[in-house]
């Protein structure tokens, strides 16, 4: 700081010349110096006060913003303490036309904070009245355990149960919001959907996880938050599914069958419009997996997908198709059907004596084991194996169900000439009804490979051509003749021509050989037969028709009438126009001439 002198010489000399008192100059300068010091001190104080005010204001703004943020969100200490970073989102599942098959419903879980409970013993008794399946003594012990602060009581409540718990008046009983998976159609499409369960659970949310079927296969898609509001649309048609289930259930009861399955598939797109396995279950209350007995006895077992069986004479269609496609025979070629065919200690014979020879068409119409065995014997086991592999019959069925990949067919090892002959009429290897449906679709759709799918498609599949269009046309006519002249006569429906093949296979015994009077009856059908659009596979396990003088177990008496009733009901739902027999015959002849 530069100080000015209090007695400047120039001003003093000037004052003396003018007769003034020089001491006034010193007093004035001293006053100005003191004034300057006061102004400087006051400015510094004002700056300090302003800075302090800004600091306090900033602090209050930050505190206010933090308090507002906390007031607008859930308490962070609760979220951290109870691990509430859980997503309960899961997309709906609908049928092909948008009808809901699976959805979420808002509900509540019940838990107890034991430190807040006033009368835990009374609370336990009252809860026992509301939930009769609850162990009251065990619950009371948990409520009164001094080391336990938190007790889960119920994972989900109905609105009536929630109100009843609320009326107890116990402050320690608390409700936690969550979602539950609901299947509004009950048992319908149970094996397609599979079911869901709770995964990680918190007070304010719980994970919904698929346990089987489409729910498990599409787990990532259904739990994706970005697609939570976009339903997963399946190929299943709910009215068709309900109709097939109703008819199949009725036949199973009337025929005292142990189980049954049905697959209805579009022959060109591969869409599975209906898939039924009986016995079934309610996915809203999915039973526990079995711990003993045969897997097929459990309602959880999907006979249409997981069930691999010797399906009997329905496999003859593939033997005939191979012979036709390779040019070894024509539909009119005469086959030697003299029997039995002896191979070592084994014999191959027909169910009835059909004579010494018949055409290829008649081999199918009469279902001659000897006839198909002769055809395959001429082609060889190696070529037969390669042919069936192209149809996908030697691998696990490919479809969007979690359990499908875990089931595999049983194949002969080695694949001998004898194996080839028995496989030609459906014994010696196993396959599933779903794989059979895909195979028959290929036989009649022009020869194009089909992969079954549970997702809706708007265009035909572009699979490889396995057999020629001419062979496919010939097979359509042969399957039509089986119904109108052979073992599947009960499948004749006025206005809706049907083609197909029956199969009645003896069931293997656990200790080897085959069971006595135990038959798996199958009818593989296509309709309308002159222009096939759909494939229907029906299987009945140990069904018996008792309307005649003797029990009848073959497919012609059990599976065929069942499939006919299903076709009669679903054909109008599918929009098929009734046609006359003459119109169907004209279409057959036109197709054969075109080839």
Protein Blocks (a to p, Z undefined) as FASTA:
>chain_A
ZZddfbdfklmmmmmmnopafklmmmmmmmmmmmmmmmmmmmmmmmmmmmmmmmmmmmmm
mmmmmmmmmmmpccfklmmmnopaccfbdcddddfkopafbdcdddddddddfklpmblm
lmmmmmmmmmmmbcfklmmmmmmmmkbcbdcfbfbdcfklmmmmmmnopakbccdddddd
ddfklmnoklmnopacdddddfkbccdddfbhjllmmmmmmmmmklmmmccddfbdfklm
mmmmmmmmmmmmmnopabdcdddddfklopafbdcddddddfklcccddfedjfklpmkl
cfklmpccdebjmlmmmmmmmmmmnopacfklccdfbdcddehjbccddfbdebjbdcfk
lmmmnopaklmmmmmmmnopklmmmmmmmnopmbccddddfklmmpccdddddddfklmm
mmmnopaiacdfklmmmmmmmmmnoopacdddfbdcfbdcddddfbdfklmmmmmmmmmm
mmmmmmmlmmpcghiacdddddddddddfkgpjdehiacddddddddfklcfbdcdddde
hiacfkbmbdcfbfklmmmmmmmmmmmmmmmmnopacddfklmmmmmmmmmmmZZ
